[in-house]
Amino acid sequence: MASPIDRGTARPGAVKSADRTVELLEVLSASDRRLTLTELHRELSYPKSSLYMLLQTLVARGWVEVDSDRGTYGIGVRALLVGTSYLDHDPVVRAAIRVMEQVRQDINETVHLARLDGADVVYLASRESEHHLRVVSRVGRRLPAHSTSLGKAVLSTRTPEEVDLILPAELSPLTPNTVTDRAALHEQLAGFRNVGYAHEREENTPGLGCFAVALPYRNPVLDAMSCSVPLGRLDPEHERQVIAALLDAARQITELLRQFGR
């Protein structure tokens, strides 16, 4: 089982039991299915008896759910409650929501807010276009930064040296159009620095073009807002409208955050 979360080695001064608890929750949250005790043991290499007792504790507290018939474990509802609390209390999300709604109304396209986390971006909020109803929300999901306009917008605020430290040695493609050559990506990011916004066509999702702007209210920049447009609707005039709306939204959100001392 491959996990997109790089757990790394134990941190200096870390409390072993706490470290193991977090690692276990990260493995469960990264999996697209429930896992058996044997699979978790293989992934984490904890003593099986200790792992079992840790799972029982987390099940009792609601952080992990167990399917007793199949003997499999998955992330529990308590994790959702904590994640929701993170969004409810994050000042960037609170400032961005009303602006995102206005952007969606103005251009009737899907708008996203995301934050850089390691080499990925994590979606914090979305406002869907009236043209399409997404069955599964992107909020809380993560995608490689190099393949999304959101990630490219944030990476374009960093130096090439900083970008190389953030990204993995090998850039994996999500579609045949994903830029995976490092030199080509650096050239792309340099262009985005010059124009003040990022864009990609079918690098992340076939049939979609995406535009994004970084939110430069803090240094280093971590957050960006994007707009996704089906290529069938992406004529030059609509492209100009989308870019203008995103640039204005970034200005509004940055002013709101600075006004309230974020």
C-alpha positions, 0 to 999 in steps of 0.5 A, a space after each residue: 500500500 503506497 501512502 502519499 504522506 511522507 511520515 519520515 523518521 521519528 522526530 527528535 524528542 518525539 513521544 513514541 506513543 504519540 508518534 505511533 498514533 499519528 502515523 497510524 491515523 495517517 496510514 488509515 487516512 491515506 488508504 482508499 480502503 479499510 486495512 487489516 491488522 496484518 496490512 497495518 503491521 506490514 506498513 508500520 512495523 510496530 509490534 503486533 500486540 502493541 498495534 492491536 492495543 493502539 487500534 482498540 484504544 482509537 476505536 473506543 475513542 471514535 478515531 478509528 472504525 472497525 468492521 468486525 466481520 472482515 477484521 478491517 480498520 478505517 478512519 473514524 468520525 472523530 477525525 472528520 470532526 477535528 478536520 472540520 474544526 480546522 476549517 471552521 477556525 482557519 482565518 484564511 478559509 473564513 476570509 476566502 469563502 465569501 470571496 469565492 462565492 462571489 467569484 463563482 457567481 460572477 463567472 459560473 465556474 468551479 473555484 478552489 482554495 488549497 494550501 501547500 503541504 509538503 510536495 502536495 496541495 490540500 484542498 480547503 474549500 470549493 465552490 462548484 459551478 452550476 454547470 456541474 455537480 461533483 459527486 465527491 468533494 475535493 475538500 481534504 484531498 491532496 494532489 501533487 503540487 507540480 501537477 495543479 495550477 494551485 501548486 504551480 501558483 504557490 511554487 512560482 513564489 519560491 526560488 528554483 532552489 526552494 522548489 527543488 527542496 519541496 518537490 520529490 526527485 521524480 515528478 509523477 504524472 497524473 495525465 499524459 499532459 503533466 509536466 514531469 521534466 524538472 527543467 520544463 517545470 522551472 521554465 513554466 514557473 518562471 513564466 508564471 512569476 512574470 505574469 502573476 498567475 499560474 495555469 495548466 491544461 489537462 495536467 491534472 484532469 483530462 478535459 479541464 483547464 485551470 488557472 490559479 493565483 497565490 495569496 501573498 498575505 504571508 511569507 512564505 506563501 502557502 495558499 492559492 485560489 483556482 478556477 477550473 474550466 472545461 476546455 469546451 468553454 475556455 475561449 480567449 474572452 472567458 479566459 480573460 474573465 477568469 484571470 481577472 476575477 482570480 486576481 481581484 479575489 486574491 487582492 480582496 482576500 489579502 486585504 481582509 487578512 491584513 486588515 484583521 492582522 492574520 
